[in-house]
Every structure is written in structure tokens, then in C-alpha cells.
Amino acid sequence: MKYSSQRSEVINISRQMNDCGINQGTSGNVSTRVDDGFLVTGSGIAYDAMEPQHVVEVTLEGGYFGEFLPSSEWRMHLDIYRTRPEAGAVVHVHSPYATALSCLGEDIPAFHYMIAVAGGDTIRCADYATFGTEALSVNMLVALADRTACLLANHGMICFAPDLKTALALAVEVETLCHQFVIARQAGEPVILDAAEMEIILAKFKTYGKQADELEDAGEQAVLAPKHLG
């Protein structure tokens, strides 16, 4: 079968998505970029029962191959791949805390520096539109401008990354931030980091989580790393 290893990875990440508690049942969807389009989970198929043929190949022109329909949210995946060349994988979930906050229709402010994990000083909430529609996809792209994750009003959360493993990790991190924000608001009014501090944080995030061989130059190594002693 074409793209057999990529199909298996999509299934594996989909199951991990549910196992780690950021998604439930057949909601949510996962995709990965391939040569002329992307592979996305099929519509309404339980992840535990999913087989390679249930992972649907979709072209960047919006056509699909095989006997199974792609996820009802295929359009969001398509538009991310069309407009964000750095996107190699997309994860969309209905995680409890991100979904709860999405129902408030508010951006998540910089209550914690890890907000920068999504690429900016907020995690935006896209305006509401009916699931599976072009309008939802348009709203999502607005919220994802200069970001790699956003909430979807009264719906859930979506994020992308260069690969499936990283996309899942980002989804988990965003859900954790949403959980922390809910707890903070229950306890009182969170202190929000100002724009100047978030500029510093975003600069530091260019090297965050990288090893020396992943950094582009010695200047980057000096940002966070201690002196190398051999």
C-alpha cells in the first residue's frame, strides 16, 4: 500500500492522542504531509479499529483516493498544508480544558512564559463557524497567523509541527497550559507577562529544547547553554 509507514504512524499518533487524554472517541483528527498532499484519518472510524486503508490520501486540490471518506475536518488540514510550508503534520483535538476555554471565545494571554510554545505572546481563539466548513478553516488561518496552535471557538484546538511526534507533543503542551490557566483563574486573577518580557521569551524559544548540533551558530549556543567544558 502506498505510504504504508506514514499511514501506520498516523494511526499510532491517533491512538496516543486518545490514550494520553487529550481526545475522546472518534472526535479529533490527525494528518501528515506526503508528496502531493496529505494523509488524514478517515471519518468516524474508531482509532483502536483503524487500519491503514482507513487513513485517507487527500490531494492539495481537495480530491481524495480510496473507498473511505476523509475526516470531516479535512479542509482545515488542507488549508494549513497549502499556506504553511513548514507544516509536516497536524493534530486537531477536543481536549477538555482547551475546549472549555474555547467556549469562552477568548485568547489565552501570557499568564505563563510557555505560551511562547505556540509561536507568540498569546494562543488565539478562532471565531466560531460550523465544523467542516470553509468558514471555519478561514477563521482558523486568521488565528494561526504567526502561530502554530490555536483554539477553535466552541469546538477544540488545532496545531501543527514539522512531524507527527512534535505535533502531538505541542497539542499536549497547549492542553496543559489551558489546564493551568483554568486553575489560575479559579484561584484569582493571573498576572500577565508584558510584551517586552514575551519578546525576550520568544527570542529564547528559538533555541529552546535544542542540542548544540541543532543550533545554527555559536551566538545561539550562548543564549541558554552553560560553558562547554569538553
Sequence and secondary structure as in RCSB ss.txt:
>XXXX:A:sequence
MKYSSQRSEVINISRQMNDCGINQGTSGNVSTRVDDGFLVTGSGIAYDAMEPQHVVEVTLEGGYFGEFLPSSEWR
MHLDIYRTRPEAGAVVHVHSPYATALSCLGEDIPAFHYMIAVAGGDTIRCADYATFGTEALSVNMLVALADRTAC
LLANHGMICFAPDLKTALALAVEVETLCHQFVIARQAGEPVILDAAEMEIILAKFKTYGKQADELEDAGEQAVLA
PKHLG
>XXXX:A:secstr
 TTHHHHHHHHHHHHHHHHTTS  TT SEEEEEETTEEEEEBTT  GGG  GGGEEEEETTS B SSS B TTHH
HHHHHHHH TT  EEEEE  HHHHHHHTTT  B SSSGGGGGGTSSSB EE    TTSHHHHHHHHHHTTT SEE
EETTTEEEEEESSHHHHHHHHHHHHHHHHHHHHHHHHS      HHHHHHHHHHTTTTT  GGGSSSHHHHHHH 
     
